[in-house]
């Protein structure tokens, strides 16, 4: 993180004639939930009641004018209490919450320095650095540059925060939608498993704004919870055609180590905890994985076992040199590698067990040849 500038930024000069240029701030769309259905009618409040609850400690009439202006700017709806007066307006209960949120945000904003780096702006509004940078770039906002050591650091006018925040606030609230974190917390499942179940259901996420944190992230519609819960119920039944590692290993013509390594390296993301025939929960794998492993193993079966044959790394170890030394001299003994199966059923190139002795028996001029090249590549 680059050092923050002090509140006195008059010493900072842009490196070009370009100045900060911010587009018009769009209208804040935060009032969709503020309407006639918001609470009982006796919970709606007048301007005076709102000001008293906000308890600013300032001039009451001045506060009423300020609050009324805020309400108009935010477009908060009202109803008329005609029993008292044609001009006696009442506002939804959430109006107070929204105005207090505005006051807190304004106080935090006022404490910021006039110029900020992009990381600090992104942190303040709760969005990613990439989103913040792209949004400002698309709006032709121009940063001010200051040299810091050997590099130029881009600073944006703090007004950029207002612009980004108001775009951010146009994103709908979550209102019953779930992000992966909430689904994982509610269902007790891991995020990857939940994501696969939702992908299988072709349920697409949308960007929504958290009503708790204000941060924007991908959210799934309310039915996502039902989909995940149904998947949990189906998983609770016996594994059916799905297979455990032990079952796969018992069928395969290879070692258990061979099966375990391939399941771990290639298929671990497909494993699901299901109940086996003894109603014990174990990781199960789709049946097609067995077909793939059998095909691979049978292909390797045509190669003879390695037995006493040596991979080139073992040849190098036996002659006391590195692999490059061996490779440079194999041509002088006419040694050709052959494909063999090792203990883990892998097919690798191997050499006759006589190769180490043949290499060490080469004439001294051949043994010393390539020395400079081998030292260079060491």
N, C-alpha and C positions, 0 to 999 in steps of 0.2 A: 504494500500500500504506500502510495506516495504521501509525503507529509502534507497535512492540511494547511491551507493558507490561513493567516489570521483574518479577523474581521476587517482589518484595514488593508484593502487590496489596491490602493491607489498606486502602489509601486509596480504593479504588473502591467506590462505593455504587450499587446499582441504583436506577433512577428510579421504580420502583414496588415493591410488596411481592412481586412475582413473583420467585421464585428459580429457579436452574437445576434442572431436574427431568429426570433421565435414567431411561429404563426399564431393566429388567433386561437385562444383557448376554447375548445368545444364545450357545449353544454353538458353538465354533469347529470348522468342518468342513474340516480340512486334512489328514486322515489317510487319505483314500481310497486313496492310493498306498502306504501303509505296511501291508503284509500279508505273508502267507506267501510270496508270489512275489517279495518285495523282496530280491534278492541271494541268494547261496549261503548255506547254513546256517552255514558256518564264518565268515561275515562278520558274523553277528549278534553283538551285544555285551551284556555284563552291565552292571548299574548301575555297578559299580566301574570297568570299562573306559571307560564313557562319561565318568565324572567325570574320570578321568586324562587323556583326550583333550581335555576342555574346559579343563583346566589353569587352574583358578581361583586357585590359590595360597592357598586358604582351608582350613579344617578339613575333612578328607576325609569324616568321618562326617556332619558337618553338611551338606556338599554332597550326599552320597548321599541324605539325607532330602529335601533340597530338590528334587533331580532326580527322585526317585521321585514326589514330590507333583506335579511338573510333568507327568510322564508320565501319571499317573492323570488329572489335569485335562484333558489333551489327548486322552485316550482312545486312546493308542498301544497297539496289540496286542502280545502277547508270546507266546512259546512257552516250554515248560519243558524244561530240560536235565536229564532224569531220571537221566542217567548220573552227575551230580554230586550233585544234591539235588532233592527235590520242590519246593523253594522257590527253586531257582536259575533265575531268569527271564532270558531273552534277548530283545533288542529289535532291530528292523530297523536296518540301517546308516543309513538316512536319519533315524533318530531323532536322531543327533548333529547333523546339519545343521539339523534343525528347532529343536533346543534352542539351538544357537548363534545362529540367526536370532532366536529369542525373546529371548536375552540382549542382542543388539545393539539390538533394538527397544526393550527396556526401558530400556537406557542412554540412547538418544536421547530417549525419552519423558520420562525423569526430568529432563532438562535443559531441558524446555520450561517457560515461565511458567505460572502457574495459570490464566490467562485468555488466550484467543486469538481473533483475528478469523477469520471464516469462510474467507478466502483462505488463511491459514496452515494451517488445519485440512485443507483440501482438498489443499494441496500435500503435507502430511505423510503423508496416507493414499493419495495417488496417484489421487484421483478428482476429477471436475469440481466447481466451486463450486456449480453448479445441483443436482447429485445430492446433495451434502452438505447443502445448505440444505433441500431437499425432504425428505430422510430425517429430519433432525432435526425439521423442522416436523411431519411425520406422526407422530413419536413424542412430540409435545407437549413437546419440550425448549425451555426458555425462556431466551433470552439475557439477559445483564446489559448495560445501556446506560450508556455514559459519554459526556459531551459533549466533543467535540474541535473547538475553534473554534466554528463556527456550526452544526455538525451533531451528531447523536447516532450513536455508533458502537456496533454490537452486538458483545459479547464473549461467548464460550462457555467454560464450565468445561472444562478439559483432559480431563476424563473423557469428553467427547463424542467424543474421538479413539478411545478404547477401544471405545465403542459402535459407531461407524462402521466401525472396522477389523474388528471381529468380524462385522458384516454383510457387509463386503467379502470376508472370508475364506470365507464360505459359497458364494461364486461358484466354480464348478468351475475347476480349472487347465486350461490350454490343451491339454496332453497330445495333441499331434499335430494340433490345430486351428490354423488360420492366420488372422492378421489381414491386412488389405490391405497393410500395410507389409512384412510378411514375404513375401507372395506377390509383391509387386513386386520385392523384393530377389532372390528365388530365380529368378524367370522373366525378369527384366530388362525387364518391361513397366511402363507407367505405371498408376497406380491407377484412373483413369477407365476405361481400356480393360478392365482386369480386372473392375471393378464391372459394366460392361455385359455382359461374357461370363457372369458369375455370375447377373445378373438374367435373362438369356435362358434360363438353365438352371433358373430358379426355385429356386435354392439360397439358403436363408435363413440369415442369421447368428444367432448366439447370443452372449450375454455370457459371456466367459471371462476368467480371470485369468492374466496372463503369469507363467510360472515363472521368468523372468529378472528382471523388474522389479516384479512384484506388481500392476501396474496392470490395471484392468479395461477391456476394449474389445470391440467386436464381432469375433467370430471365425467362420470358416467351417469346416465339417467337412473331414476329410482329403481327400475326393474333389475338393475345390475345386482342388487342384494339378493333378490329372489333367484336369479340365475346361479349365483355362487352357492347359495344354500342348497339348491336342488343338486348341484354337482357334488356337494359334500355328502348328501344322502345317498347318491348313486355310488359314491366311492366307498361308503360304509359296508356295502354288500361284498360278498366274496369276490376274489380277484377275477373269477371267470376265465376268459381266454388270456388274460394278462399273466405274465410269468415273473417269478422271483429270480434273483441271481443264481440261487442254488438249483432251481429247476433248469435254467438254461445251461448251467455247468454240467448237470447230470446228463443232458442230451448231447452236448458237444463232444467231439472226438479230440478235444484239446484239454489242457490243464485248467484248473480253476483260476490260476493266476492270469492266464491268457484271457479268459472271459472277463475277469474283474477289471483288468486294465482297459479293455475296450469299452466296457460299459461306463467306466469312470471317465475316459477321455472323450467319448463320442456321444453317449446317450444319457448322461446324468441329468440333463435338463428335461428329459422325457419321463423320468421316474416319478411314480406317484405312490403315496402310501395307501395301500388297500389291505383288506383282511384276507389272509390265506385260508385254507380249508380248516385250520384249527382256530380260526377267528382271532389270529394274532396279526397285528398290523405290521406289514413289511413293505419295502419298496417293490413295486411291480413295474414291468416294462411291457410295451406293446408287443404283440406276437410277431410282428413283421421284423423286429430286431433279431429274433432267432434265425429267421430266413437269411438275413444279411450275414450274420456271423457264420452260419453253416456254409454259405456260398464261399466266403473268404477262406474258411478252414479247409474246405474240400479242394480249393484251388492250390493251397499250399501242400496238400497231401501228396501231390505228384512229385514233390521234391524230396530227396532222401534226407534223413536226419544228419545233422552236422557231425556227430560222433567225434572223431579226432581231428577233423578239419578245423582250420583256424581263420578267423576274420583278420583283416589286415592290421587292426589295432593290436591283436595278440601277437602277430608275427613281429611287429615293431618292438613290442615289449621283450620278446624272447631274444632278439638280436641286440638289444640295448640302444636302439636309435628311435628317432621319431618316424611317423608315417611317411613323410615326404622322402626320407632317406630310403625307405623300402620301395616306394613307388618308382623312384628313379633307377633302381637296380633290378627290378623284376624282369625287365626285358632281356637282361643278360643271362638269365637262367631259363627263359622260355616258360615262365609260370603263368598260367591263365586261371582266373578265378572261376569257380563253379557255384551255382545257386544251391544253397542247403537250408534246411530248417533248423532254427536254434531251439532251445528249451522252451521258449514262449511261443513257438509255432510261427515265428517271423522268418521270412525268406531273406537271406543275406548272402553276400559274396564271401566265399571261403577259399582258402588255399590248402594245398596238400601239407600234411604235417612235416614233410621233408624240406619245405621251403626255407625255414630259418637256417638249417645246416648248409643248404646250397648257397644262400646269400653270403654267409660268413666264409665260404670256401672260394669266393671269387678272387681273382688276381688283385694285388694291392693297388695297381693303378686304377682299376675300376672302383675299388672300395673308396679311393680318395677323390674320384671324379665328382663333380657337382658341389664340391665342398663350399666354394664361395657362395653359390646360389643358395645352398641350404642354410648357411650362416645368416644370409640376408633375410630369408623368410622364417628362420628359426622355429 
